[in-house]
Amino acid sequence: MLTRHPSGHPDLSDLVVVGAGVVGAACAYYAVRAGLHVTVIDRGPVAGGTTGAGEGNLLVSDKAPGPELELALFSSRLWQELASELPAHIEYEKKGGLVVASTEPGLAALRAFAAAQAGAGVEAAEVPPDRLTDHEPHLAPGLAGGFHYPQDAQVQPALAAAHLLRAAAGAGRLTLRLGEEVTAVLTGGGGEVRGVRTHRGEVRAPHVLNAAGTWGGQLARLAGVELPVLPRRGFVLVTEPLPRVVRHKVYSAEYVADVASGSAALQTSAVVEGTPAGPVLIGASRERVGFDRTLSVEVLRRLAAQAVGLFPALATVRAIRTYAGFRPYLPDHLPAIGPDPRVPGLLHACGHEGAGIGLAPATGALIAAALTGRETPFAAAPFAPERFAVADVVAG
């Protein structure tokens, strides 16, 4: 538990958050709500990294029972609360998800997956093939069936991050410093955190939070520890504005397997969803190619073909742009959340891969609880940042 510093000093805070994406913004928001003074630092703009390249998915449907699903269900409740507290233009929409299978074996796998999730509190209803168009009138014929997940939702991620920070600033305990790259994590004689240094000077604080997303491993190294965060590239196609052709987030059964895979090779599986503004977003691809942003025509071709396979009406629709992002991937597919005992005062909130937008509020609540000594609604141990160092020792 930290000692609070007085407000009014621009270079003195209770907590420095490195990263102004949605995870860093949520951590700042809940820390400020807990009464702390917070400085958020980012080398770019708000939501300038992974958040700005996200689709805004708030999903429980793609998660197997376990720690990540617990985090997602908690976050789902928090997003509903935030939707009533933040401005409507974060575009929170509890539209639900529809997962479809093209074959009977695929449907059987979805059925088993949904049955396992039900014990953890996930709501899912099987949809027979002749009722799929009740949910999605433009869906392709011939599918074997699917499952409807009413708890799935969506936000506009960049706006959500911006308004979380604006709400925190409104409490008078947030300082936002953009365009500043952290070049060092300052420590004291006992190795404890004392703040950070940027090219504009030092920001003193007894706690530093690594919310640097895909660059979380680099920031961890500045503090003298290893966190094996790797970038996993993904592309999204954006169509011209349309009437509501796609009502839910719709994806194929293969997407669930792709999310859980640790393969570095290219994987694509159809994910199609409409937005309140009109454009349809088409994903999803995954590949580990470092930070290479080169446009891949092959990936875009696959995404377009798979989307048309689900929604034939999209065949005549124009794609007006595409964008790439890097998901912060950790080897066991769980984020690192909480204090790092290797460096007193250092905390992590990164490695959420493609689920960071959905998991951001729960992550923020866990960080605030760790800083203030409050109880958490579930065990945070599975997200312990030092677990990778322990694994390395055992393996060695």
Secondary structure in CASP SS format (residue, H / E / C, confidence):
PFRMAT SS
TARGET T0000
AUTHOR 0000-0000-0000
METHOD secondary structure of the structure
MODEL  1
M C 1.00
L C 1.00
T C 1.00
R C 1.00
H C 1.00
P C 1.00
S C 1.00
G C 1.00
H C 1.00
P C 1.00
D C 1.00
L E 1.00
S C 1.00
D C 1.00
L E 1.00
V E 1.00
V E 1.00
V E 1.00
G C 1.00
A C 1.00
G C 1.00
V H 1.00
V H 1.00
G H 1.00
A H 1.00
A H 1.00
C H 1.00
A H 1.00
Y H 1.00
Y H 1.00
A H 1.00
V H 1.00
R H 1.00
A C 1.00
G C 1.00
L C 1.00
H C 1.00
V E 1.00
T E 1.00
V E 1.00
I E 1.00
D E 1.00
R C 1.00
G C 1.00
P C 1.00
V C 1.00
A C 1.00
G C 1.00
G C 1.00
T C 1.00
T H 1.00
G H 1.00
A H 1.00
G C 1.00
E C 1.00
G C 1.00
N E 1.00
L E 1.00
L C 1.00
V C 1.00
S C 1.00
D C 1.00
K C 1.00
A C 1.00
P C 1.00
G C 1.00
P H 1.00
E H 1.00
L H 1.00
E H 1.00
L H 1.00
A H 1.00
L H 1.00
F H 1.00
S H 1.00
S H 1.00
R H 1.00
L H 1.00
W H 1.00
Q H 1.00
E H 1.00
L H 1.00
A H 1.00
S H 1.00
E H 1.00
L C 1.00
P C 1.00
A H 1.00
H H 1.00
I H 1.00
E C 1.00
Y C 1.00
E E 1.00
K C 1.00
K C 1.00
G C 1.00
G E 1.00
L E 1.00
V E 1.00
V E 1.00
A E 1.00
S C 1.00
T C 1.00
E H 1.00
P H 1.00
G H 1.00
L H 1.00
A H 1.00
A H 1.00
L H 1.00
R H 1.00
A H 1.00
F H 1.00
A H 1.00
A H 1.00
A H 1.00
Q H 1.00
A H 1.00
G C 1.00
A C 1.00
G C 1.00
V C 1.00
E C 1.00
A C 1.00
A E 1.00
E E 1.00
V E 1.00
P C 1.00
P H 1.00
D H 1.00
R H 1.00
L H 1.00
T H 1.00
D H 1.00
H H 1.00
E C 1.00
P C 1.00
H C 1.00
L C 1.00
A C 1.00
P C 1.00
G C 1.00
L C 1.00
A C 1.00
G E 1.00
G E 1.00
F E 1.00
H E 1.00
Y E 1.00
P C 1.00
Q C 1.00
D C 1.00
A E 1.00
Q E 1.00
V C 1.00
Q C 1.00
P H 1.00
A H 1.00
L H 1.00
A H 1.00
A H 1.00
A H 1.00
H H 1.00
L H 1.00
L H 1.00
R H 1.00
A H 1.00
A H 1.00
A H 1.00
G H 1.00
A C 1.00
G C 1.00
R C 1.00
L E 1.00
T E 1.00
L E 1.00
R E 1.00
L E 1.00
G C 1.00
E C 1.00
E C 1.00
V E 1.00
T E 1.00
A E 1.00
V E 1.00
L E 1.00
T E 1.00
G C 1.00
G C 1.00
G C 1.00
G C 1.00
E C 1.00
V E 1.00
R E 1.00
G E 1.00
V E 1.00
R E 1.00
T E 1.00
H C 1.00
R C 1.00
G E 1.00
E E 1.00
V E 1.00
R E 1.00
A C 1.00
P C 1.00
H E 1.00
V E 1.00
L E 1.00
N E 1.00
A C 1.00
A C 1.00
G H 1.00
T H 1.00
W H 1.00
G H 1.00
G H 1.00
Q H 1.00
L H 1.00
A H 1.00
R H 1.00
L H 1.00
A C 1.00
G C 1.00
V C 1.00
E C 1.00
L C 1.00
P C 1.00
V C 1.00
L E 1.00
P E 1.00
R E 1.00
R E 1.00
G E 1.00
F E 1.00
V E 1.00
L E 1.00
V E 1.00
T E 1.00
E C 1.00
P C 1.00
L C 1.00
P C 1.00
R C 1.00
V C 1.00
V C 1.00
R C 1.00
H C 1.00
K E 1.00
V E 1.00
Y E 1.00
S E 1.00
A C 1.00
E H 1.00
Y H 1.00
V H 1.00
A H 1.00
D H 1.00
V H 1.00
A H 1.00
S C 1.00
G C 1.00
S C 1.00
A C 1.00
A C 1.00
L C 1.00
Q E 1.00
T E 1.00
S E 1.00
A E 1.00
V E 1.00
V E 1.00
E E 1.00
G E 1.00
T C 1.00
P C 1.00
A C 1.00
G C 1.00
P C 1.00
V E 1.00
L E 1.00
I E 1.00
G E 1.00
A E 1.00
S E 1.00
R E 1.00
E E 1.00
R C 1.00
V C 1.00
G C 1.00
F C 1.00
D C 1.00
R C 1.00
T C 1.00
L C 1.00
S C 1.00
V H 1.00
E H 1.00
V H 1.00
L H 1.00
R H 1.00
R H 1.00
L H 1.00
A H 1.00
A H 1.00
Q H 1.00
A H 1.00
V H 1.00
G H 1.00
L H 1.00
F C 1.00
P H 1.00
A H 1.00
L H 1.00
A H 1.00
T H 1.00
V C 1.00
R C 1.00
A E 1.00
I E 1.00
R E 1.00
T E 1.00
Y E 1.00
A E 1.00
G E 1.00
F E 1.00
R E 1.00
P E 1.00
Y E 1.00
L C 1.00
P C 1.00
D C 1.00
H C 1.00
L C 1.00
P C 1.00
A E 1.00
I E 1.00
G E 1.00
P E 1.00
D C 1.00
P C 1.00
R C 1.00
V C 1.00
P C 1.00
G C 1.00
L E 1.00
L E 1.00
H E 1.00
A E 1.00
C E 1.00
G C 1.00
H C 1.00
E H 1.00
G H 1.00
A H 1.00
G H 1.00
I H 1.00
G H 1.00
L H 1.00
A H 1.00
P H 1.00
A H 1.00
T H 1.00
G H 1.00
A H 1.00
L H 1.00
I H 1.00
A H 1.00
A H 1.00
A H 1.00
L H 1.00
T H 1.00
G C 1.00
R C 1.00
E C 1.00
T C 1.00
P C 1.00
F C 1.00
A C 1.00
A C 1.00
A H 1.00
P H 1.00
F H 1.00
A C 1.00
P C 1.00
E C 1.00
R H 1.00
F H 1.00
A H 1.00
V H 1.00
A H 1.00
D H 1.00
V H 1.00
V H 1.00
A H 1.00
G C 1.00
END
